[in-house]
Amino acid sequence: MQSESRFAPSLSESIGVRKETVPSRLRNRNRIVQVIRAEAAAKPRESQLDVISTAVIIGMTAQFVIFLFGLVTEFMPRLLGSALISASVGLCAGVIAYALMKDSD
């Protein structure tokens, strides 16, 4: 295979045609650099969405845990009261999680 790859450049040199080719390693590096630059350009928006979705998941988990705790211990005799308390705790936990993660960026 190497003899064939050497034959083609020598043939074009004998004809007088000079074509500057970039070695495949450099082409691959250029592609990798372009991919990294594209990822870096898209990173702030993806990072923002990651922070928001993580905060929502934390808030909903807190809401679920408080709701189950309210049902099991019956610290609120009515279901509506337990749902309201769990929703407010979940919202507060989500906002606090968002604020803490936003400061780290």
C-alpha positions in Angstrom: 0.0 0.0 0.0 2.8 2.4 0.7 4.3 1.9 -2.7 1.0 3.1 -4.2 0.8 6.1 -2.0 4.4 7.0 -3.0 3.7 6.4 -6.7 0.9 9.0 -7.0 2.9 12.0 -5.7 6.0 11.0 -7.7 3.8 10.8 -10.9 2.3 14.3 -10.3 5.8 15.7 -9.7 7.1 14.3 -12.9 4.2 15.9 -14.8 4.9 19.2 -13.2 1.7 19.4 -11.1 2.3 20.3 -7.5 -0.5 19.8 -5.1 0.0 20.6 -1.5 -1.7 18.1 0.6 -2.3 18.3 4.3 -1.4 15.1 6.1 -4.4 13.2 7.4 -3.2 13.7 11.0 -3.4 17.5 10.6 -6.8 17.3 9.0 -8.0 15.2 11.9 -6.6 17.7 14.3 -8.3 20.5 12.5 -11.6 18.7 12.7 -11.1 18.0 16.4 -10.3 21.7 17.0 -13.4 22.7 15.1 -15.6 20.3 17.1 -14.1 21.6 20.4 -14.8 25.2 19.3 -18.4 24.3 18.4 -18.9 22.6 21.7 -17.4 25.6 23.6 -19.7 28.0 21.7 -22.8 25.9 22.7 -21.7 25.3 26.3 -23.3 28.3 28.0 -26.8 27.5 26.9 -26.4 23.8 27.6 -25.0 24.6 31.0 -27.9 26.9 31.8 -30.4 24.2 30.8 -28.5 21.7 33.0 -28.7 24.0 36.0 -32.4 24.6 35.5 -33.3 21.0 35.0 -31.2 19.9 38.0 -32.9 22.5 40.2 -36.4 21.4 39.0 -35.5 17.8 39.8 -34.3 18.7 43.3 -37.4 20.7 44.0 -39.7 18.0 42.8 -37.9 15.4 44.9 -38.2 17.6 48.0 -41.9 18.1 47.2 -42.4 14.3 46.9 -40.6 13.5 50.1 -42.5 16.1 52.1 -45.8 15.0 50.7 -45.1 11.3 51.6 -43.9 12.4 55.0 -47.1 14.4 55.5 -49.2 11.4 54.5 -47.4 8.9 56.7 -47.1 11.0 59.9 -50.4 12.9 59.3 -49.0 16.1 60.6 -51.7 17.8 58.4 -55.0 16.1 58.8 -56.2 17.2 55.3 -54.7 16.1 52.0 -55.0 19.6 50.6 -52.9 21.1 53.4 -50.2 18.5 52.9 -50.1 19.1 49.2 -49.8 22.9 49.7 -47.0 22.5 52.2 -45.1 20.1 50.1 -45.5 22.3 47.0 -44.1 25.3 48.9 -41.2 23.4 50.3 -40.4 21.9 46.9 -40.5 25.4 45.3 -38.2 26.8 48.0 -35.8 23.8 47.6 -35.7 24.3 43.8 -35.0 28.0 44.1 -32.3 27.5 46.7 -30.7 24.7 44.5 -30.8 27.0 41.5 -29.2 29.9 43.4 -26.4 27.7 44.8 -25.6 26.1 41.4 -25.8 29.5 39.6 -23.1 30.9 41.9 -20.7 28.1 41.1 -20.7 29.0 37.3 
